């Protein structure tokens, strides 16, 4: 995992001369002007808040923010491209949430500034902007000083996405996702209510900081498990902790943990002792899998560490497999997104590992599988049709899942596809990844004239 990050993205100081005067206000107002309500897909749920909440989860994934890799604007390159891409994606999501939550009309640009202040600046500053918005009839527009203060706070976070020529942790992806989650949750509460949600925002800020702290500790554990970092790498890692913007007390504790881990690798049990929620478990597993892919490969020690981490957090093997499959499918489908390291290549490698594992399970259990397929009837036919892109009816999809559950009872290694959404994973991987998912018994054989036949 410790790799040379020349021309790659990591945490280190950045020359902010790349920012033109007034750039943030221009970016925000451009997003407000470009926002199209008529192109917004409305989730089929009754409550406006529920619609907004559901959209937030989907939007974080579709935008690439879930994996820390949003798409840059056409023609944009360099260290700041990803940072601007992240901010544009956040603005679009917040504007969507305002629409879906049926928030009353308001100065959307200034409201976006408030949300960015709450995420990257301070809650006091955000609350002050809200007060100024409420008193807009008496004093408007916002003073230039307010825009300048928030812009400086946002610029101060840009070092987290700058280039670093040395060694360090892969904190970029997890930090972007943690900040995007924080921004989205505050935006959801803000546009769903009638005032700035100070208490909810404070809880969310603490949670985001805890996410980043746990991420540092787990990735330090991964690095130390493979091979101890050299002196230069240690200095870089400690510098990265400072760039995360953690509260002073938490940052001090994380640095102390890292220094101790450099000398004596921590036990997994100690690492995950404070990880209780399913959301936090999934977060650290996803980010650890990403960290294992940055150099386009996965060493045996990295694979073993990921599996041990899943076991220590009491995450079932099929759940870990599902996370890895979703990640492989995402990078196969979104290769045009900014790939911060060589994750797309690594996702191919991971996908091949997963398929090799499943192929091995199929070979070992072939007779049992064939017997189950005979008993479940049309499963093989439905799988072959779905993998070729044919549309299945709702009843056919329901029948497929029920029959997959029956198969999974006989062959636990295939349980991942019997879980909710597992059929979609099967279809997506069969169509998008560079290997054939279906065993030979499910494939079409060519006819005499060269055309495939069922």
DOFIFI-97937 format. One record per residue (C-alpha): residue number from 0; residue in one letter; chain; x, y negated, z negated. Coordinates in pm, 1 decimal, always signed. Layout:
BEGIN
PT; i; aa; ch; px; py; pz
PT; NUM; a; A; X; Y; Z $
...
This chain:
BEGIN
PT; i; aa; ch; px; py; pz
PT; 0; x; A; +0.0; +0.0; +0.0 $
PT; 1; x; A; +289.6; -241.4; -56.8 $
PT; 2; x; A; +350.5; -373.0; +293.8 $
PT; 3; x; A; +516.5; -667.7; +464.6 $
PT; 4; x; A; +249.0; -932.2; +505.9 $
PT; 5; x; A; +420.4; -1139.5; +774.2 $
PT; 6; x; A; +146.9; -1295.9; +989.7 $
PT; 7; x; A; -114.2; -1145.1; +761.3 $
PT; 8; x; A; -340.8; -1295.5; +497.3 $
PT; 9; x; A; -284.2; -1291.3; +123.8 $
PT; 10; x; A; -268.9; -1522.7; -177.8 $
PT; 11; x; A; -6.4; -1798.1; -177.9 $
PT; 12; x; A; +18.5; -2178.7; -158.0 $
PT; 13; x; A; -103.8; -2342.5; +161.6 $
PT; 14; x; A; -14.7; -2674.0; +316.5 $
PT; 15; x; A; -356.3; -2840.7; +318.3 $
PT; 16; x; A; -252.3; -3077.6; +594.7 $
PT; 17; x; A; -447.9; -2842.8; +821.0 $
PT; 18; x; A; -767.8; -3008.3; +689.9 $
PT; 19; x; A; -881.6; -3323.8; +868.8 $
PT; 20; x; A; -1045.2; -3601.8; +672.1 $
PT; 21; x; A; -1415.6; -3533.1; +619.8 $
PT; 22; x; A; -1388.7; -3180.4; +761.1 $
PT; 23; x; A; -1620.7; -3021.0; +501.2 $
PT; 24; x; A; -1903.6; -3267.9; +556.8 $
PT; 25; x; A; -1871.9; -3218.4; +932.3 $
PT; 26; x; A; -1883.5; -2839.2; +890.0 $
PT; 27; x; A; -2188.5; -2852.0; +662.0 $
PT; 28; x; A; -2387.4; -3093.7; +876.7 $
PT; 29; x; A; -2307.1; -2891.9; +1189.5 $
PT; 30; x; A; -2448.5; -2577.8; +1025.1 $
PT; 31; x; A; -2763.0; -2761.9; +914.9 $
PT; 32; x; A; -2813.8; -2898.7; +1266.9 $
PT; 33; x; A; -2758.2; -2557.4; +1428.0 $
PT; 34; x; A; -2984.6; -2360.6; +1192.9 $
PT; 35; x; A; -3279.4; -2203.5; +1374.9 $
PT; 36; x; A; -3576.2; -2094.6; +1166.0 $
PT; 37; x; A; -3743.9; -1923.1; +1462.6 $
PT; 38; x; A; -3451.1; -1680.3; +1495.5 $
PT; 39; x; A; -3468.9; -1568.4; +1133.8 $
PT; 40; x; A; -3586.4; -1210.8; +1077.5 $
PT; 41; x; A; -3837.7; -1210.3; +791.4 $
PT; 42; x; A; -3829.1; -897.2; +570.2 $
PT; 43; x; A; -4167.5; -729.5; +535.6 $
PT; 44; x; A; -4223.8; -796.3; +165.3 $
PT; 45; x; A; -4487.8; -1016.1; +5.1 $
PT; 46; x; A; -4296.8; -1236.6; -239.2 $
PT; 47; x; A; -4086.7; -1522.7; -96.8 $
PT; 48; x; A; -3818.7; -1461.6; -360.4 $
PT; 49; x; A; -3816.3; -1089.6; -282.4 $
PT; 50; x; A; -3779.5; -1168.4; +88.4 $
PT; 51; x; A; -3487.0; -1396.7; +14.8 $
PT; 52; x; A; -3322.0; -1142.3; -216.3 $
PT; 53; x; A; -3348.7; -865.6; +42.7 $
PT; 54; x; A; -3213.4; -1094.0; +314.1 $
PT; 55; x; A; -2912.1; -1185.4; +101.7 $
PT; 56; x; A; -2797.5; -823.5; +80.1 $
PT; 57; x; A; -2840.6; -773.2; +453.7 $
PT; 58; x; A; -2681.6; -1105.2; +546.8 $
PT; 59; x; A; -2368.8; -1043.0; +338.4 $
PT; 60; x; A; -2315.8; -717.9; +527.9 $
PT; 61; x; A; -2407.5; -843.8; +875.9 $
PT; 62; x; A; -2187.0; -1152.5; +840.2 $
PT; 63; x; A; -1885.8; -945.4; +740.6 $
PT; 64; x; A; -1863.7; -1112.9; +399.2 $
PT; 65; x; A; -1941.0; -784.4; +222.7 $
PT; 66; x; A; -1600.7; -657.6; +337.2 $
PT; 67; x; A; -1432.7; -1000.0; +333.0 $
PT; 68; x; A; -1402.7; -1026.8; +712.6 $
PT; 69; x; A; -1641.1; -1288.1; +859.8 $
PT; 70; x; A; -1627.7; -1373.5; +1230.6 $
PT; 71; x; A; -1433.4; -1686.0; +1328.4 $
PT; 72; x; A; -1560.4; -1944.1; +1575.6 $
PT; 73; x; A; -1455.7; -1887.1; +1939.8 $
PT; 74; x; A; -1106.0; -2016.9; +1997.8 $
PT; 75; x; A; -1022.5; -2063.1; +1629.2 $
PT; 76; x; A; -697.3; -1910.4; +1514.9 $
PT; 77; x; A; -448.5; -1948.1; +1233.9 $
PT; 78; x; A; -453.2; -1935.4; +856.4 $
PT; 79; x; A; -755.8; -2161.9; +813.0 $
PT; 80; x; A; -980.2; -1987.7; +1066.3 $
PT; 81; x; A; -1097.4; -1722.1; +822.7 $
PT; 82; x; A; -1155.5; -1976.9; +547.9 $
PT; 83; x; A; -1376.3; -2190.8; +772.3 $
PT; 84; x; A; -1553.9; -1878.5; +896.3 $
PT; 85; x; A; -1636.8; -1785.9; +538.2 $
PT; 86; x; A; -1776.3; -2133.1; +464.5 $
PT; 87; x; A; -1989.0; -2136.9; +781.1 $
PT; 88; x; A; -2129.7; -1793.4; +696.0 $
PT; 89; x; A; -2213.6; -1908.9; +342.7 $
PT; 90; x; A; -2393.9; -2216.8; +474.8 $
PT; 91; x; A; -2600.6; -2009.9; +719.7 $
PT; 92; x; A; -2699.9; -1765.4; +446.4 $
PT; 93; x; A; -2804.1; -2045.1; +208.9 $
PT; 94; x; A; -3016.4; -2211.7; +478.6 $
PT; 95; x; A; -3183.7; -1876.5; +549.4 $
PT; 96; x; A; -3253.1; -1828.7; +178.9 $
PT; 97; x; A; -3410.6; -2173.8; +154.0 $
PT; 98; x; A; -3645.1; -2083.7; +439.4 $
PT; 99; x; A; -3738.1; -1738.0; +309.3 $
PT; 100; x; A; -3785.2; -1859.8; -48.4 $
PT; 101; x; A; -4014.1; -2131.8; +90.3 $
PT; 102; x; A; -3811.9; -2404.6; -80.1 $
PT; 103; x; A; -3960.8; -2753.5; -40.6 $
PT; 104; x; A; -3799.3; -2984.0; +215.8 $
PT; 105; x; A; -3484.7; -3149.2; +91.1 $
PT; 106; x; A; -3147.7; -3289.5; +192.2 $
PT; 107; x; A; -3007.1; -2952.6; +296.7 $
PT; 108; x; A; -2653.2; -3077.9; +360.9 $
PT; 109; x; A; -2627.7; -3221.8; +10.9 $
PT; 110; x; A; -2783.2; -2906.3; -133.8 $
PT; 111; x; A; -2518.4; -2697.2; +40.0 $
PT; 112; x; A; -2254.9; -2926.9; -109.5 $
PT; 113; x; A; -2407.1; -2858.8; -452.2 $
PT; 114; x; A; -2382.6; -2481.9; -398.9 $
PT; 115; x; A; -2021.9; -2502.8; -280.0 $
PT; 116; x; A; -1939.7; -2711.6; -586.5 $
PT; 117; x; A; -2095.7; -2448.6; -815.1 $
PT; 118; x; A; -1893.3; -2175.0; -643.0 $
PT; 119; x; A; -1555.3; -2340.8; -589.5 $
PT; 120; x; A; -1565.2; -2651.2; -809.8 $
PT; 121; x; A; -1746.9; -2690.1; -1139.3 $
PT; 122; x; A; -2100.3; -2642.0; -1265.1 $
PT; 123; x; A; -2093.1; -2988.9; -1421.5 $
PT; 124; x; A; -2020.8; -3135.0; -1081.6 $
PT; 125; x; A; -2298.0; -2927.6; -922.4 $
PT; 126; x; A; -2545.1; -3037.5; -1188.0 $
PT; 127; x; A; -2450.1; -3400.1; -1126.4 $
PT; 128; x; A; -2518.8; -3360.2; -754.7 $
PT; 129; x; A; -2859.3; -3210.0; -835.8 $
PT; 130; x; A; -2940.1; -3508.5; -1056.3 $
PT; 131; x; A; -2840.2; -3745.1; -777.0 $
PT; 132; x; A; -3062.5; -3553.1; -531.6 $
PT; 133; x; A; -3357.5; -3582.6; -769.9 $
PT; 134; x; A; -3297.7; -3959.9; -796.7 $
PT; 135; x; A; -3247.0; -4000.0; -423.1 $
PT; 136; x; A; -3533.1; -4249.3; -396.3 $
PT; 137; x; A; -3333.9; -4490.0; -614.7 $
PT; 138; x; A; -2981.2; -4428.8; -488.8 $
PT; 139; x; A; -2896.1; -4263.4; -158.1 $
PT; 140; x; A; -2688.6; -4134.5; +12.8 $
PT; 141; x; A; -2441.7; -3952.2; -211.5 $
PT; 142; x; A; -2132.7; -4162.4; -275.2 $
PT; 143; x; A; -1832.5; -4074.3; -58.5 $
PT; 144; x; A; -1648.6; -3996.3; -381.9 $
PT; 145; x; A; -1879.3; -3699.6; -449.8 $
PT; 146; x; A; -1811.9; -3550.0; -107.1 $
PT; 147; x; A; -1439.5; -3608.7; -158.9 $
PT; 148; x; A; -1435.5; -3439.2; -500.9 $
PT; 149; x; A; -1613.2; -3125.9; -377.0 $
PT; 150; x; A; -1399.5; -3114.6; -63.8 $
PT; 151; x; A; -1083.4; -3117.8; -275.6 $
PT; 152; x; A; -1221.4; -2839.8; -496.5 $
PT; 153; x; A; -1298.0; -2628.2; -188.4 $
PT; 154; x; A; -956.3; -2700.4; -36.0 $
PT; 155; x; A; -793.3; -2585.0; -359.0 $
PT; 156; x; A; -933.1; -2237.6; -293.6 $
PT; 157; x; A; -788.2; -2219.3; +57.5 $
PT; 158; x; A; -451.6; -2091.9; -74.0 $
PT; 159; x; A; -631.1; -1764.9; -147.7 $
PT; 160; x; A; -647.5; -1705.1; +227.1 $
PT; 161; x; A; -303.8; -1827.8; +334.1 $
PT; 162; x; A; -14.1; -1629.8; +476.5 $
PT; 163; x; A; +240.2; -1466.3; +247.8 $
PT; 164; x; A; +560.7; -1321.1; +396.8 $
PT; 165; x; A; +635.2; -1096.5; +102.2 $
PT; 166; x; A; +456.2; -820.8; -87.2 $
PT; 167; x; A; +143.2; -828.4; -295.1 $
PT; 168; x; A; -203.7; -695.2; -361.5 $
PT; 169; x; A; -484.3; -691.3; -107.5 $
PT; 170; x; A; -708.1; -924.3; -303.7 $
PT; 171; x; A; -842.6; -1125.0; -11.5 $
PT; 172; x; A; -1137.6; -902.9; +80.0 $
PT; 173; x; A; -1263.6; -851.2; -272.7 $
PT; 174; x; A; -1221.7; -1217.2; -367.2 $
PT; 175; x; A; -1417.3; -1331.3; -60.3 $
PT; 176; x; A; -1699.0; -1088.0; -137.7 $
PT; 177; x; A; -1709.5; -1185.5; -505.9 $
PT; 178; x; A; -1730.9; -1554.7; -412.7 $
PT; 179; x; A; -1993.1; -1485.7; -144.2 $
PT; 180; x; A; -2203.0; -1290.0; -393.9 $
PT; 181; x; A; -2169.7; -1572.8; -645.1 $
PT; 182; x; A; -2267.4; -1835.7; -388.1 $
PT; 183; x; A; -2561.8; -1629.3; -260.5 $
PT; 184; x; A; -2704.4; -1556.9; -605.3 $
PT; 185; x; A; -2682.5; -1920.9; -712.7 $
PT; 186; x; A; -2842.8; -2025.7; -383.3 $
PT; 187; x; A; -3123.6; -1773.3; -434.1 $
PT; 188; x; A; -3196.9; -1902.6; -784.0 $
PT; 189; x; A; -3168.4; -2266.3; -675.9 $
PT; 190; x; A; -3403.1; -2245.7; -378.5 $
PT; 191; x; A; -3648.2; -2022.9; -566.8 $
PT; 192; x; A; -3683.2; -2267.9; -856.4 $
PT; 193; x; A; -3734.3; -2635.4; -907.4 $
PT; 194; x; A; -3403.0; -2730.6; -1068.6 $
PT; 195; x; A; -3037.3; -2637.3; -1081.2 $
PT; 196; x; A; -3017.1; -2294.2; -1256.0 $
PT; 197; x; A; -2733.7; -2379.9; -1493.7 $
PT; 198; x; A; -2760.2; -2077.6; -1724.9 $
PT; 199; x; A; -2798.6; -1829.3; -1439.4 $
PT; 200; x; A; -2504.8; -1990.8; -1259.4 $
PT; 201; x; A; -2286.6; -1958.3; -1570.3 $
PT; 202; x; A; -2367.3; -1586.0; -1590.7 $
PT; 203; x; A; -2286.1; -1542.1; -1223.9 $
PT; 204; x; A; -1956.4; -1729.3; -1255.0 $
PT; 205; x; A; -1853.2; -1502.9; -1544.0 $
PT; 206; x; A; -1950.9; -1192.6; -1345.6 $
PT; 207; x; A; -1751.1; -1302.9; -1039.1 $
PT; 208; x; A; -1446.5; -1364.9; -1258.3 $
PT; 209; x; A; -1485.9; -1020.8; -1415.0 $
PT; 210; x; A; -1509.4; -863.4; -1067.8 $
PT; 211; x; A; -1182.6; -1024.4; -962.5 $
PT; 212; x; A; -1007.2; -931.6; -1287.4 $
PT; 213; x; A; -1109.1; -566.8; -1258.5 $
PT; 214; x; A; -1007.3; -568.8; -892.3 $
PT; 215; x; A; -656.8; -691.0; -980.6 $
PT; 216; x; A; -615.0; -425.5; -1248.6 $
PT; 217; x; A; -736.3; -140.1; -1027.7 $
PT; 218; x; A; -518.2; -244.9; -731.9 $
PT; 219; x; A; -217.3; -285.5; -961.3 $
PT; 220; x; A; -288.6; +69.6; -1073.4 $
PT; 221; x; A; -301.3; +184.8; -711.6 $
PT; 222; x; A; +30.1; +14.1; -632.2 $
PT; 223; x; A; +202.7; +157.3; -938.5 $
PT; 224; x; A; +66.3; +505.1; -869.3 $
PT; 225; x; A; +229.6; +511.8; -525.9 $
PT; 226; x; A; +559.6; +349.7; -619.7 $
PT; 227; x; A; +655.0; +78.5; -862.7 $
PT; 228; x; A; +671.7; -270.7; -710.6 $
PT; 229; x; A; +1010.2; -439.4; -676.0 $
PT; 230; x; A; +1096.7; -768.6; -848.1 $
PT; 231; x; A; +985.4; -986.2; -556.1 $
PT; 232; x; A; +657.3; -798.2; -528.5 $
PT; 233; x; A; +594.1; -839.8; -900.1 $
PT; 234; x; A; +638.8; -1216.0; -877.4 $
PT; 235; x; A; +401.8; -1232.5; -581.1 $
PT; 236; x; A; +135.0; -1028.5; -758.9 $
PT; 237; x; A; +150.2; -1254.5; -1064.0 $
PT; 238; x; A; +124.3; -1558.4; -834.9 $
PT; 239; x; A; -183.2; -1406.0; -672.9 $
PT; 240; x; A; -355.2; -1383.7; -1010.8 $
PT; 241; x; A; -308.9; -1758.4; -1052.3 $
PT; 242; x; A; -468.2; -1825.1; -711.0 $
PT; 243; x; A; -788.7; -1642.7; -806.2 $
PT; 244; x; A; -912.8; -1931.3; -1015.6 $
PT; 245; x; A; -988.1; -1714.7; -1319.7 $
PT; 246; x; A; -1060.1; -1873.2; -1658.5 $
PT; 247; x; A; -733.0; -1929.4; -1845.3 $
PT; 248; x; A; -792.3; -1663.4; -2110.3 $
PT; 249; x; A; -889.1; -1400.1; -1853.6 $
PT; 250; x; A; -599.8; -1489.2; -1622.7 $
PT; 251; x; A; -355.3; -1453.3; -1914.4 $
PT; 252; x; A; -497.9; -1110.3; -2001.1 $
PT; 253; x; A; -474.0; -991.9; -1638.7 $
PT; 254; x; A; -111.2; -1108.1; -1607.1 $
PT; 255; x; A; -25.9; -928.1; -1931.9 $
PT; 256; x; A; -189.8; -612.1; -1801.3 $
PT; 257; x; A; +6.0; -635.0; -1473.8 $
PT; 258; x; A; +341.5; -682.2; -1648.3 $
PT; 259; x; A; +278.5; -378.8; -1868.0 $
PT; 260; x; A; +163.0; -173.3; -1567.8 $
PT; 261; x; A; +483.7; -255.6; -1379.5 $
PT; 262; x; A; +680.9; -82.1; -1653.4 $
PT; 263; x; A; +435.0; +195.0; -1730.7 $
PT; 264; x; A; +150.9; +280.0; -1487.0 $
PT; 265; x; A; -185.1; +257.0; -1665.5 $
PT; 266; x; A; -413.8; +552.1; -1713.1 $
PT; 267; x; A; -731.2; +558.5; -1508.2 $
PT; 268; x; A; -934.0; +607.2; -1822.5 $
PT; 269; x; A; -803.1; +281.8; -1965.8 $
PT; 270; x; A; -852.9; +103.0; -1633.3 $
PT; 271; x; A; -1220.7; +183.3; -1599.4 $
PT; 272; x; A; -1317.9; +174.4; -1965.0 $
PT; 273; x; A; -1498.0; -156.0; -1917.7 $
PT; 274; x; A; -1664.7; -68.5; -1587.1 $
PT; 275; x; A; -2021.9; +17.4; -1678.2 $
PT; 276; x; A; -2260.3; -98.5; -1405.8 $
PT; 277; x; A; -2319.4; +79.3; -1075.2 $
PT; 278; x; A; -2262.7; -249.8; -891.8 $
PT; 279; x; A; -1915.9; -293.1; -1042.6 $
PT; 280; x; A; -1826.1; +70.4; -976.3 $
PT; 281; x; A; -1920.6; +37.5; -610.7 $
PT; 282; x; A; -1732.7; -291.5; -582.0 $
PT; 283; x; A; -1401.6; -154.9; -708.1 $
PT; 284; x; A; -1436.1; +166.8; -506.3 $
PT; 285; x; A; -1506.3; -22.9; -184.0 $
PT; 286; x; A; -1216.0; -258.6; -238.9 $
PT; 287; x; A; -979.4; +22.6; -334.2 $
PT; 288; x; A; -1069.8; +210.1; -16.1 $
PT; 289; x; A; -1006.2; -109.4; +183.1 $
PT; 290; x; A; -670.4; -156.2; +11.1 $
PT; 291; x; A; -570.8; +194.8; +109.5 $
PT; 292; x; A; -633.7; +111.9; +477.4 $
PT; 293; x; A; -441.3; -212.1; +524.9 $
PT; 294; x; A; -141.2; -55.8; +694.5 $
PT; 295; x; A; -349.4; +160.8; +925.9 $
PT; 296; x; A; -289.6; +479.8; +732.9 $
PT; 297; x; A; -374.8; +647.1; +403.8 $
PT; 298; x; A; -102.4; +825.2; +212.3 $
PT; 299; x; A; -175.0; +1139.8; +13.8 $
PT; 300; x; A; -115.7; +948.6; -310.0 $
PT; 301; x; A; -360.8; +677.1; -206.9 $
PT; 302; x; A; -628.2; +933.8; -120.3 $
PT; 303; x; A; -571.6; +1113.0; -449.7 $
PT; 304; x; A; -593.4; +782.4; -641.3 $
PT; 305; x; A; -923.3; +689.3; -476.6 $
PT; 306; x; A; -1072.6; +1028.4; -558.9 $
PT; 307; x; A; -945.6; +1010.9; -915.9 $
PT; 308; x; A; -1091.7; +660.3; -951.4 $
PT; 309; x; A; -1431.3; +785.2; -834.9 $
PT; 310; x; A; -1415.6; +1069.8; -1084.0 $
PT; 311; x; A; -1309.8; +840.6; -1368.9 $
PT; 312; x; A; -1603.9; +607.9; -1299.8 $
PT; 313; x; A; -1836.0; +911.2; -1278.2 $
PT; 314; x; A; -1918.4; +844.2; -914.8 $
PT; 315; x; A; -2023.0; +1162.2; -735.7 $
PT; 316; x; A; -1795.7; +1281.3; -450.7 $
PT; 317; x; A; -2081.3; +1246.3; -201.7 $
PT; 318; x; A; -2129.0; +882.7; -308.6 $
PT; 319; x; A; -1759.7; +812.1; -245.6 $
PT; 320; x; A; -1790.4; +984.4; +91.0 $
PT; 321; x; A; -2089.4; +768.5; +169.7 $
PT; 322; x; A; -1892.9; +451.0; +87.4 $
PT; 323; x; A; -1608.2; +564.1; +312.3 $
PT; 324; x; A; -1845.8; +654.9; +594.3 $
PT; 325; x; A; -2024.9; +320.3; +574.2 $
PT; 326; x; A; -1692.9; +137.5; +584.0 $
PT; 327; x; A; -1563.9; +339.2; +878.4 $
PT; 328; x; A; -1886.9; +279.8; +1067.9 $
PT; 329; x; A; -1881.2; -94.4; +988.6 $
PT; 330; x; A; -1532.2; -145.5; +1129.2 $
PT; 331; x; A; -1610.9; +70.0; +1431.4 $
PT; 332; x; A; -1917.4; -145.3; +1504.4 $
PT; 333; x; A; -1756.7; -482.2; +1424.1 $
PT; 334; x; A; -1413.3; -472.5; +1580.5 $
PT; 335; x; A; -1452.0; -833.3; +1697.0 $
PT; 336; x; A; -1454.6; -958.3; +1337.4 $
PT; 337; x; A; -1130.6; -1099.6; +1202.2 $
PT; 338; x; A; -945.1; -790.6; +1089.7 $
PT; 339; x; A; -729.3; -928.5; +811.1 $
PT; 340; x; A; -484.1; -642.5; +817.1 $
PT; 341; x; A; -513.8; -327.3; +1031.4 $
PT; 342; x; A; -829.2; -203.0; +865.6 $
PT; 343; x; A; -1001.5; -104.9; +1192.0 $
PT; 344; x; A; -715.5; +129.7; +1274.5 $
PT; 345; x; A; -715.8; +258.5; +918.9 $
PT; 346; x; A; -1092.5; +312.8; +934.0 $
PT; 347; x; A; -1040.1; +539.0; +1235.6 $
PT; 348; x; A; -785.6; +736.5; +1037.6 $
PT; 349; x; A; -1023.1; +760.8; +742.9 $
PT; 350; x; A; -1306.8; +869.0; +969.4 $
PT; 351; x; A; -1094.0; +1144.5; +1115.5 $
PT; 352; x; A; -1003.1; +1259.8; +763.1 $
PT; 353; x; A; -1371.8; +1273.2; +669.2 $
PT; 354; x; A; -1464.8; +1464.4; +980.4 $
PT; 355; x; A; -1179.3; +1709.9; +925.0 $
PT; 356; x; A; -1310.9; +1766.9; +574.1 $
PT; 357; x; A; -1664.8; +1824.3; +698.8 $
PT; 358; x; A; -1543.5; +2046.2; +981.1 $
PT; 359; x; A; -1358.3; +2255.5; +725.9 $
PT; 360; x; A; -1674.9; +2279.7; +516.8 $
PT; 361; x; A; -1873.9; +2380.8; +824.2 $
PT; 362; x; A; -1622.5; +2648.6; +920.5 $
PT; 363; x; A; -1618.2; +2794.0; +570.2 $
PT; 364; x; A; -1996.7; +2795.5; +551.8 $
PT; 365; x; A; -2081.7; +2859.2; +917.0 $
PT; 366; x; A; -2294.2; +3169.8; +862.7 $
PT; 367; x; A; -2483.1; +3008.5; +575.7 $
PT; 368; x; A; -2537.2; +2697.8; +788.4 $
PT; 369; x; A; -2667.1; +2899.1; +1081.9 $
PT; 370; x; A; -2903.4; +3084.1; +853.1 $
PT; 371; x; A; -3031.7; +2755.0; +708.6 $
PT; 372; x; A; -3074.6; +2608.6; +1058.6 $
PT; 373; x; A; -3279.4; +2908.4; +1161.5 $
PT; 374; x; A; -3498.8; +2866.2; +856.1 $
PT; 375; x; A; -3535.2; +2490.6; +900.5 $
PT; 376; x; A; -3635.8; +2533.0; +1264.7 $
PT; 377; x; A; -3605.7; +2211.5; +1464.2 $
PT; 378; x; A; -3324.1; +2042.3; +1269.3 $
PT; 379; x; A; -3050.6; +2113.9; +1525.5 $
PT; 380; x; A; -3270.9; +1988.4; +1809.1 $
PT; 381; x; A; -3356.4; +1667.1; +1624.8 $
PT; 382; x; A; -2993.0; +1602.1; +1533.1 $
PT; 383; x; A; -2880.2; +1645.4; +1892.2 $
PT; 384; x; A; -3155.3; +1413.6; +2019.6 $
PT; 385; x; A; -3080.2; +1146.9; +1758.7 $
PT; 386; x; A; -2704.0; +1156.0; +1822.2 $
PT; 387; x; A; -2767.6; +1098.1; +2194.2 $
PT; 388; x; A; -2959.4; +782.0; +2108.8 $
PT; 389; x; A; -3313.0; +907.6; +2158.0 $
PT; 390; x; A; -3579.6; +743.4; +1945.2 $
PT; 391; x; A; -3740.8; +977.1; +1693.5 $
PT; 392; x; A; -4087.5; +928.0; +1555.4 $
PT; 393; x; A; -4142.5; +854.7; +1188.5 $
PT; 394; x; A; -4265.2; +1210.8; +1134.1 $
PT; 395; x; A; -3959.5; +1352.6; +1309.2 $
PT; 396; x; A; -3725.1; +1143.5; +1094.4 $
PT; 397; x; A; -3907.9; +1257.0; +781.5 $
PT; 398; x; A; -3885.9; +1619.8; +891.9 $
PT; 399; x; A; -3514.9; +1582.4; +967.6 $
PT; 400; x; A; -3439.2; +1444.9; +621.8 $
PT; 401; x; A; -3642.7; +1714.1; +447.0 $
PT; 402; x; A; -3461.9; +1983.1; +643.3 $
PT; 403; x; A; -3122.8; +1823.2; +575.1 $
PT; 404; x; A; -3202.0; +1839.4; +204.3 $
PT; 405; x; A; -3265.1; +2211.8; +242.4 $
PT; 406; x; A; -2931.0; +2252.8; +420.1 $
PT; 407; x; A; -2752.6; +2045.4; +155.8 $
PT; 408; x; A; -2881.1; +2274.8; -116.2 $
PT; 409; x; A; -2695.0; +2557.2; +53.9 $
PT; 410; x; A; -2384.5; +2356.1; +150.9 $
PT; 411; x; A; -2312.5; +2075.6; -101.1 $
PT; 412; x; A; -2041.4; +1927.2; +124.3 $
PT; 413; x; A; -2317.2; +1810.7; +359.6 $
PT; 414; x; A; -2525.5; +1647.3; +85.7 $
PT; 415; x; A; -2413.9; +1301.2; +198.7 $
PT; 416; x; A; -2639.8; +1325.4; +503.6 $
PT; 417; x; A; -2938.6; +1436.1; +299.6 $
PT; 418; x; A; -2930.3; +1123.4; +82.6 $
PT; 419; x; A; -3157.4; +828.0; +170.2 $
PT; 420; x; A; -3009.7; +667.6; +480.9 $
PT; 421; x; A; -2786.0; +965.9; +545.8 $
PT; 422; x; A; -2947.0; +1039.7; +880.1 $
PT; 423; x; A; -2864.5; +686.5; +993.2 $
PT; 424; x; A; -2501.2; +741.3; +895.5 $
PT; 425; x; A; -2494.6; +1063.4; +1092.5 $
PT; 426; x; A; -2641.2; +899.1; +1402.5 $
PT; 427; x; A; -2421.4; +588.3; +1379.7 $
PT; 428; x; A; -2100.8; +784.7; +1335.3 $
PT; 429; x; A; -2188.3; +1025.8; +1615.6 $
PT; 430; x; A; -2236.9; +730.9; +1852.1 $
PT; 431; x; A; -1966.0; +487.7; +1744.4 $
PT; 432; x; A; -1661.9; +653.7; +1597.5 $
PT; 433; x; A; -1388.9; +797.7; +1820.5 $
PT; 434; x; A; -1455.6; +1160.8; +1746.2 $
PT; 435; x; A; -1739.7; +1405.7; +1797.9 $
PT; 436; x; A; -1946.2; +1439.3; +1482.6 $
PT; 437; x; A; -2164.8; +1730.7; +1588.6 $
PT; 438; x; A; -2037.9; +2088.4; +1572.0 $
PT; 439; x; A; -2017.4; +2264.5; +1905.1 $
PT; 440; x; A; -2347.6; +2448.7; +1847.4 $
PT; 441; x; A; -2528.4; +2111.3; +1857.2 $
PT; 442; x; A; -2361.3; +1972.2; +2171.1 $
PT; 443; x; A; -2500.3; +1972.1; +2523.6 $
PT; 444; x; A; -2335.9; +2209.6; +2766.9 $
PT; 445; x; A; -2275.8; +2090.6; +3125.4 $
PT; 446; x; A; -2490.4; +2248.3; +3393.8 $
PT; 447; x; A; -2358.9; +2383.1; +3723.9 $
PT; 448; x; A; -2402.2; +2041.1; +3892.3 $
PT; 449; x; A; -2205.4; +1863.8; +3619.9 $
PT; 450; x; A; -2508.9; +1706.9; +3452.2 $
PT; 451; x; A; -2555.4; +1769.0; +3081.6 $
PT; 452; x; A; -2851.6; +1974.1; +2973.7 $
PT; 453; x; A; -3024.7; +2026.5; +2642.2 $
